[in-house]
């Protein structure tokens, strides 16, 4: 035999005859382990969903709080604006009254007598 032919004759063929070609049914212990693992995964998914729900609620409350703060700020600004407008109106009224009193013109624009 040549070197090459010796190599091919030394290669072993697969040993299918040693065991069953088809997988065996899982044992009771393996089934229990699978069930435990599935339960563990379910718990992890439930926990993740719970944490996401808590985060959404926290975010909603934060946004609600911010909206309330902005609403109060807008109301304060509006109130200050209206008060400033009222002060300007009174000041203009006072200036008109003083002008009328110093010029001798009555309230409807006729010379005083």
C-alpha positions as CSV (number, residue, x, y, z in Angstrom):
1,X,0.0,0.0,0.0
2,X,1.1,3.5,-0.6
3,X,1.1,6.2,1.9
4,X,-2.0,7.8,0.5
5,X,-4.0,4.6,0.5
6,X,-3.0,3.9,4.2
7,X,-4.4,7.3,5.2
8,X,-7.8,6.5,3.7
9,X,-7.9,3.1,5.3
10,X,-7.1,4.6,8.7
11,X,-10.0,7.0,8.7
12,X,-12.8,5.7,10.9
13,X,-16.4,5.7,9.7
14,X,-19.1,7.4,11.9
15,X,-20.3,5.3,14.7
16,X,-24.1,5.5,14.3
17,X,-24.6,2.1,15.7
18,X,-23.5,3.0,19.2
19,X,-26.6,5.0,20.1
20,X,-30.0,5.9,18.8
21,X,-30.1,8.2,15.8
22,X,-33.3,9.8,17.1
23,X,-33.1,12.0,20.2
24,X,-34.5,10.6,23.4
25,X,-37.4,12.1,25.3
26,X,-36.3,14.6,27.9
27,X,-36.2,13.3,31.4
28,X,-38.6,14.6,34.1
29,X,-35.7,16.5,35.6
30,X,-35.0,18.2,32.2
31,X,-38.6,19.1,31.8
32,X,-38.7,20.6,35.3
33,X,-35.5,22.6,34.5
34,X,-37.1,23.8,31.3
35,X,-40.2,24.9,33.2
36,X,-38.2,26.7,35.8
37,X,-36.2,28.5,33.1
38,X,-39.5,29.5,31.3
39,X,-40.9,30.8,34.6
40,X,-37.7,32.7,35.2
41,X,-37.9,34.3,31.7
42,X,-41.6,35.1,32.3
43,X,-40.7,36.8,35.6
44,X,-38.0,38.8,33.8
45,X,-40.4,39.9,31.1
46,X,-43.0,40.9,33.7
47,X,-40.5,42.8,35.7
48,X,-39.3,44.6,32.6
49,X,-42.9,45.5,31.7
50,X,-43.6,46.7,35.3
51,X,-40.5,48.9,35.2
52,X,-41.5,50.4,31.8
53,X,-45.0,51.1,33.2
54,X,-43.5,52.8,36.3
55,X,-41.2,54.9,34.1
56,X,-44.1,55.9,31.8
57,X,-46.2,56.9,34.9
58,X,-43.2,58.8,36.3
59,X,-42.8,60.6,33.0
60,X,-46.5,61.4,32.8
61,X,-46.5,62.9,36.3
62,X,-43.3,64.9,35.5
63,X,-45.0,66.3,32.3
64,X,-48.2,67.1,34.3
65,X,-46.2,68.9,36.9
66,X,-44.3,70.9,34.2
67,X,-47.5,71.8,32.4
68,X,-49.0,73.0,35.7
69,X,-45.9,75.1,36.4
70,X,-46.0,76.6,32.9
71,X,-49.8,77.3,33.2
72,X,-49.3,79.1,36.5
73,X,-46.4,81.1,35.0
74,X,-48.5,82.1,32.0
75,X,-51.4,83.1,34.4
76,X,-48.9,85.2,36.4
77,X,-47.5,86.9,33.3
78,X,-51.0,87.6,32.1
79,X,-52.0,89.0,35.5
80,X,-48.9,91.3,35.5
81,X,-49.6,92.4,32.0
82,X,-53.2,93.3,32.9
83,X,-52.1,95.2,36.0
84,X,-49.5,97.1,34.0
85,X,-52.2,98.0,31.4
86,X,-54.5,99.2,34.2
87,X,-51.7,101.3,35.7
88,X,-51.0,102.9,32.3
89,X,-54.7,103.6,31.8
90,X,-55.0,105.3,35.2
91,X,-51.8,107.3,34.6
92,X,-53.1,108.5,31.2
93,X,-56.4,109.4,32.9
94,X,-54.5,111.4,35.6
95,X,-52.5,113.2,33.0
96,X,-55.7,114.1,31.1
97,X,-57.3,115.4,34.3
98,X,-54.3,117.5,35.1
99,X,-54.1,118.8,31.6
100,X,-57.8,119.8,31.8
101,X,-57.4,121.4,35.1
102,X,-54.3,123.5,34.1
103,X,-55.7,124.5,30.7
104,X,-59.1,125.5,31.7
105,X,-60.9,123.1,29.3
106,X,-63.8,121.2,30.6
107,X,-64.1,117.4,30.3
108,X,-65.8,117.5,26.9
109,X,-63.2,119.8,25.4
110,X,-65.0,123.3,25.8
111,X,-63.1,126.2,27.2
112,X,-63.9,126.6,30.9
113,X,-65.8,129.5,32.2
